[in-house]
Amino acid sequence: MYKNIEKQAVLQLKDLVEYQTGQVVSKTLVQNDKVSMTIFSFDKGEEISTHAAGGDAMVTVLEGTGKFTVGGEVFLLHAGETLIMPKDIPHAVYGEEQFKMQLIVSF
């Protein structure tokens, strides 16, 4: 089920993706009909524009600060904080500074 990740090892999820200038970088760890799990890094000022997911999305910031707009409401999340973005509700993600996050979508 898991891919692109070492098994039977203690890991820091934030270390699985590096920052790249002017980029959003992602690494998929799980992708199937029930769940997807992806680690992202955002350079400062980079974003994923408004879209909606086909399942409930849970995001946890691993490092830095990210701005999440969900259904028109803005949330600033810092390392260690988690937000649920409900299925079919438009949302966007913006790098207030360089930051990394884990995204889990349950279908």
C-alpha positions as CSV (number, residue, x, y, z in Angstrom):
1,M,0.0,0.0,0.0
2,Y,2.8,2.5,0.9
3,K,5.2,3.6,-1.8
4,N,8.1,6.1,-2.0
5,I,8.8,5.6,1.7
6,E,11.1,3.4,3.7
7,K,9.4,0.8,5.8
8,Q,10.4,-0.4,9.4
9,A,12.3,2.9,9.9
10,V,11.8,5.9,12.1
11,L,11.2,8.9,9.7
12,Q,10.6,12.6,9.8
13,L,7.9,13.2,7.2
14,K,9.1,16.7,6.6
15,D,12.4,15.3,5.4
16,L,10.7,13.3,2.6
17,V,10.4,16.4,0.3
18,E,12.8,19.2,-0.3
19,Y,12.1,22.9,-1.0
20,Q,12.6,24.0,-4.6
21,T,12.7,27.7,-5.6
22,G,9.3,28.8,-7.1
23,Q,7.8,25.3,-6.8
24,V,5.3,23.2,-5.0
25,V,6.8,19.7,-4.6
26,S,4.8,16.6,-3.7
27,K,5.5,13.0,-2.9
28,T,2.7,10.5,-2.9
29,L,2.9,7.8,-0.2
30,V,-0.5,6.1,-0.7
31,Q,-3.0,6.3,-3.5
32,N,-6.0,4.0,-3.8
33,D,-9.8,4.1,-3.9
34,K,-10.2,4.7,-0.1
35,V,-7.3,7.0,0.8
36,S,-4.5,9.1,-0.5
37,M,-1.5,10.4,1.5
38,T,0.9,13.0,0.1
39,I,3.7,15.1,1.5
40,F,4.1,18.6,0.1
41,S,6.6,21.4,0.3
42,F,5.7,25.0,-0.8
43,D,8.2,27.7,-1.5
44,K,7.2,31.1,-0.1
45,G,4.5,32.6,-2.3
46,E,3.6,29.4,-4.1
47,E,0.1,28.1,-4.1
48,I,-2.4,25.5,-5.1
49,S,-5.4,27.4,-6.5
50,T,-9.0,26.9,-5.4
51,H,-10.4,23.4,-6.0
52,A,-12.6,20.8,-4.3
53,A,-11.7,17.3,-3.3
54,G,-13.8,14.2,-3.7
55,G,-13.3,13.2,-0.1
56,D,-12.6,14.7,3.3
57,A,-9.1,16.1,3.4
58,M,-7.0,16.4,6.6
59,V,-3.9,18.5,6.4
60,T,-1.1,18.7,9.0
61,V,1.6,21.3,8.8
62,L,5.0,19.7,9.4
63,E,7.2,22.8,9.2
64,G,6.6,26.6,8.6
65,T,3.3,28.4,8.1
66,G,0.6,27.8,5.4
67,K,-2.5,29.7,4.6
68,F,-5.6,27.6,3.9
69,T,-8.8,29.1,2.5
70,V,-11.7,26.7,3.0
71,G,-15.2,27.8,1.9
72,G,-14.1,31.4,2.0
73,E,-12.7,31.2,5.5
74,V,-9.0,31.7,6.0
75,F,-6.8,29.6,8.4
76,L,-3.1,30.2,9.2
77,L,-1.6,26.9,10.3
78,H,1.8,26.4,11.9
79,A,3.9,23.3,12.5
80,G,1.9,20.7,14.4
81,E,-1.5,22.1,13.6
82,T,-4.2,20.2,11.6
83,L,-7.2,21.2,9.7
84,I,-10.1,19.2,8.1
85,M,-11.3,20.4,4.7
86,P,-14.7,18.8,4.0
87,K,-15.5,17.0,0.8
88,D,-16.7,19.2,-2.1
89,I,-16.0,22.5,-0.2
90,P,-13.7,24.7,-2.3
91,H,-10.3,25.3,-0.8
92,A,-6.8,26.7,-1.7
93,V,-3.4,26.5,-0.1
94,Y,-0.7,29.3,-0.1
95,G,2.8,29.4,1.3
96,E,2.9,32.4,3.7
97,E,6.5,31.3,4.0
98,Q,8.3,28.0,3.0
99,F,6.3,25.2,4.6
100,K,5.7,21.5,4.4
101,M,2.5,19.6,5.0
102,Q,1.0,16.1,5.0
103,L,-2.3,15.7,3.2
104,I,-4.6,12.7,3.8
105,V,-7.8,12.4,1.8
106,S,-10.4,9.8,2.8
107,F,-12.9,8.7,0.1
